[in-house]
Amino acid sequence: MAKRSNNLVGVTGEYYVCAELGKIGVLALLTPKSNPLFDIVAVSPDASKTVTIQVKTKSEHNKAGWKLGKDICVKKNNPYLFTVLVNLSYNEVEFYIYQYDILSERVAQAYTEYIKTPKRDGSERKDIDFRWWDLKRFKDDDLKRKNNWDILGFQE
């Protein structure tokens, strides 16, 4: 099978999230591509609850994890903003659902640990403009987020 472009992988992840939301009875609408903070607006059928969702997708070709901008480490203090990490593979699609600020905190903590760890040659690591978030760094709390759409709060 041919390798997919990063743009196609990202768009595919967004459609998968919309499909999963539809399965649980939530209306999901894609936003224009120029929206910098979120990709999907999700609304309950009675319009009593609305959340926004940023989608980050990685394919099976990406062994390093999800590549996130360093701005992920800046909390937004918005309880209605979520991030869904999509792990897109040939056999299965996994979704890890986070309130944005929780993921922000987890990634910032992991990056701090990474930056403090010297390189193999003993030299210091330099700050970079992105943050890798990988399944290898997942803790129990992260694993419990797999396909856990209740985190969005539509089942309340």
N, C-alpha and C positions, 0 to 999 in steps of 0.2 A: 504494500500500500504506500502511496506517495506521502511524503512529509507535507503537512499542512502549514500554511503561512501563519504567523503570529496573529494577524488580524482575523483570519478565519477561525482560529482556535478561540479567540476572545468572543467573537460574535456567537459562535456555537455554544459556548458556555452560558451566555446571556439567554439564548433561546431554551436551553435545558432548564435553567432556573425558572423561566416563565412557565414551562411545561409542568414542572414539579409543583409550582404554586397553583396552577390550574387544577391539578389532581386533588388538592386539598380544598378546592372551592374558593380560591383567592384570585381576583382579577389582577393580572400583571401586565403592565404597559412599559415598553421600552422607551427610554428618553432619547432625544437627539444626541448624536455622537459628540457634540461639542460640550455636553454637560460634564464638568470636571469632577464632580463629587459622587454622583450616583448614576447607575445605568437603568434601574427599574423602579417604577412606582407601583407598589402593591396595595390593593384596596379590598377590604372585606365586602361581601355581596351587598350588605346593607349600608355601606359607606361609613360605618361607625369607627373603623380603624384604618389608618393609612401608615405605611412605612416606606422608606426609601432604601434601596439596596445597591451597593457597589459590588460588582462581580469581577473576580480575578480567576482566570482559568489557566491551567497548565496541562500540557498533553504528556503522553507517555514518552515522548522524545526529550522532555525536559527533566533531566536527572537532578538539577540543582534546587528545584522547588519553585514556589511562586515568587516572581520578581515584583516587588512592590516599591513604589517611590518612597524616598525617605520621609516625605510628609505623612506617611502612615503613622509615624511615631508622635504626631501631634493630635491630641484628643480634640474632639469636636463638641463634647458635652451636649450631645443630641441623642436622647434615648430612642428616637425613631429612625436612626441611621444604622444600617447593618451592612456587613460584608459577607458575601458567600464565596468561599474558595471552592472552585470546581476542579476536581481531579479527573480529567478526561482521558480515558484509555479505550482501547479497542473492545474490551470485554465488559467494562463497567464504568459507570459515572458515579463519583462520590461527591457529596456536598458537605462542606464544613461551615456551619452557620455561626456567626459572631455578631454581637452588638459591636459597632465600630470601635468604641473606646476600649473594649476588652481586648480586641485584636491589637489595637494600637499599643496597649500596655505590654502585651505578650511579646510583640515584635521588638519593641524598644528594649525590653529586658534581655531578650536573646541577642540583640545587636550589641548591647553593652558588654555582655559576656564575651562575645566574639571579638570585639575591638580590644578588649583587655588581654586576650590570649595572643602571645607573640607568634610571629610567623615561624616556620620550621627553622629558618636561619637565625632566629632570636631577635630579629628586628621588629619594630612596632608596626602595627597595621595602620593604614591611613583611612580617614573617613571617605566614604564613597556616596554617590547620589542615589543609591537604591538599597533595599534591604531584601535579603533572601529569607523566605519562610518555608521550611521544609518539614515533611512528616517525621524526619529524624529528631526534630526538636519538640515534637508533640508530647504533651504530658497527658495524664488521665483526663483532665478537663477538656482538652482539645479533642481527644478521641471520642468523648461523649457527645460532641457536636455533630458527628457524622450523621447526615440525613435527618437531623433533629429539627424539623421545621417548627416545632412548638416554640422554639426560642424567639420567633418573630412575634409571638403573642396573639395570633389569630384564634387560638383554641380556647382562650380565656372566657 
